[in-house]
Amino acid sequence: MGPVSEADGEEQAMSTERMPDPATLVPGAADALAALERAVAAAGVDGRLLALSQLRASQLNGCGPGVAGGADRARLHGATPRQVDAVAAWRQTPWFSDEERAVLALTEAVTRLADRPDPVPDQVWDLAAKHFDRSELAVLLLGIAVTNTLNRLDVPTRQQAGS
């Protein structure tokens, strides 16, 4: 084995968990987040759509546990292998329905709020509203928010997928 470069050292440092999941260290926080996740899952929106949304948001946020969990959930809820493999490039593939595309566009816009002056443009919102009623949109938005919250706890503390 050759010498360890500075880049290798950075990669190794990035793979070391800094601390346990913060939600487990604050009494009641993990239970509250889990309750919100259960409420979203039980609200009647197709679990495949929620999982594809979780996967895409976690990819954008660079969250290993979220990507792994989103991919597992997507498969569990019937997403095809091609969908799971290509969700990062959903615009350039034929494997997503109009409804799935609306969810993925909404997920990207809500996850990247700071990237544009109009974070969720009317075009994105109107497309989602074409496929989902207000209650379903509320579920989707809560699902995206929960995913982003969990990602924002996992990424800075360097939580590891599979742990």
N, C-alpha and C positions, 0 to 999 in steps of 0.2 A: 504494500500500500504506500502511495506517495505522500509527500508532505501535505498538511492541511492548509489550504489557502484561507485568506481572510473571508472570502465569499462562503467557503464551507463552514467556517465558524459562525457566520451570520445565519446560515441555514439551520445549523444545529441549535443555535440560540432561539430561533423562531419556533422550534419544535418542542421547547421546554415550557410546560405549563407554569405560569407565574403564580397562580393561586387557585384554590378550588373555585368552582362556579359561585359567583357572588350571591346568586339567589339562594344558595344553600346556607349561606353565612348570616343572612338576615332573617330572623324568625318570621314565618308566615309568607315570605316572598315567593319561595318555590311553590307553595300550595296555591297562592293567588295566581301565579302564571299558569300553573297546571289547570286550575279551574277555568281560566279564560280560554286556554287551548281546548278543553273539553266542551265549553259552550260553543265555540266556533265549529268544532267537529260535529256537534249534535244539531246544528241549526239548519240542516237540510240542503246545503250546497254540496254538490258532488265532491267527494273526497279526493278524486283524481285532480280536479281543478285546484283545490287547496294545496295539494302536494306539489303540483307543477309550479304553483306560485311560490311555495316555500323553497323549492329547489332553485328557482330563478333568482329570488331575492338573496338567498344565501350565496349563490355564485357571485352576484354583484358585490356583495359585502366581503367576499373572501373568507367565508366561515366554513371550515372543514366539517365540524359536526352538523351544521345545518344542511350542507350539500349532501353529506352521507345520509342523514335522516330524511331529507326531501326525496332523494332518489329511492330509498327503501320504501317510503310511503307511496310514492308515485307508482312503483311496481305493484305494491300491495293493492292499490286501488285501480289497477287495470291499465296504467299507462304502458304503451308498447316500449320495447327496448330501444327502438329508434327514437321515440319521443324523449326518453330519459337521456339518451346519449346526445341528442341534438338540441336540447332545450336552450342552451346558450346561443344557438344560431337559429332560433325558431323562425325568424323572418325569411331565411334562405332555404327553408325546407318545405316539402309538401305534407308533412306528417301531423299538422295541427289543424283542428277545425277552427271556424270563425270564432266560436265561443272561447276556445282555448287561447287563441291569439288575442282576444279582447282581455282576458285575464292576465296574460303575460305582459301586454302593453301597459295595463293598469299597474301591475306589480312593479315594472321597471320605473314608471313615472313616480309612484309613491315612494319607492325605495331611494330614488335619486332626487329628492326634493330640492336640493341646493344647486342642481345642475342647470336650471333654466329660470328665467324671470317668471314664467307661467308654469309652475312645476307639473301640474296635471292639466294639459291643454284640453280645450273643449273636444277636440277630435278624439282624444283617448277616452275622456269621460263619456262622450256620446256613444261611442262604440260599445263600451261596457254597459251603458244604460239600455242599449238596444237589445242586449242579450239577458240582462238581469234586472229584476225589479229592485225597489229600494231596500227591502229586507235582505235580499241576496247581496246587493252592493255593500250593505253594512257588514255582512258576514265576511265578504272578501276583504274589505278594508281592515276589519279587526284581525283577520288572518295575516295580512301583510304586516300590520303593526306588531303583532306578536312575534312574527318571524324576525322582523328588524330589531325588536327589543332583545330577543334571545341572541341574535348575531352580535349585537352591540355589547352584550355581556361576555360572549365567548371569544370574540376576536381580540380585544385588548388583554384578556387574561390568558390567551393562547391555549384555549381548551382544545383537546385533540379528538378527532373523529375516532369512534370506536372505544373510547375510554369510559 
